Amino acid sequence: MAADCAARACDIDADTGRTSFARRETDDHLRRTHIGYRAISGTSGLPLLVAFADMESRMIQVGAAALHVGVTGHGPDVVVLTGGPGCVQYLERDEISPLDHRAWYPEPRGVGRSGGGPHTMEEAIADLEGIREAVGVGNWIVVGHSWGCDLGVRYAVEHPEAVAAVVGIAGRGPQRDRTWSEAYEAGRAAEPVVDIAWVPEVHGALSDSFNRLDS
């Protein structure tokens, strides 16, 4: 999964509603906690697999909407933003969370487990800042994938005091890696098409808002 994040962009085809990245959310993924397994040494000396639940599920009130945020780990704070726009939080997985960091995974307004509906990029930025203030984080590293990278850059420009660094993966704005993008597009036809959940109305509103800001 980590290799997928570095190698693919989350591009939505407006006609088919399909993407070239991530996996459809499962019932297990939508539980309040994410269950995994850790190997420990048993009394016989043989390794045992013991269940653990690291990903905490929170609902954060920002304005009139309750936004779902997953959080896991300990250390400097990182907020992880997904692509789309309008996709569910497909990166909210313990196995790919940053090591030695506390990672926050907001699900966009109007998508998945978050309340609200279609909104602008300005509102998406305000949601990130509202979440940061509500959970008491001074500043955090912003990690964005695909469109989430574009949102992260705009968020950092608007709130530099809240952002320690920006890490962009497969961004599509001014920070786009043209060489990587050319290689990706050349091999895209051979990539499997994997569906993920997304909300067309949220996608459209954020895309229109982004295009206006970018013009």
Order of alpha helices (4+ residues) and beta strands (2+ residues): alpha-beta-beta-beta-beta-beta-alpha-beta-alpha-beta-alpha-alpha
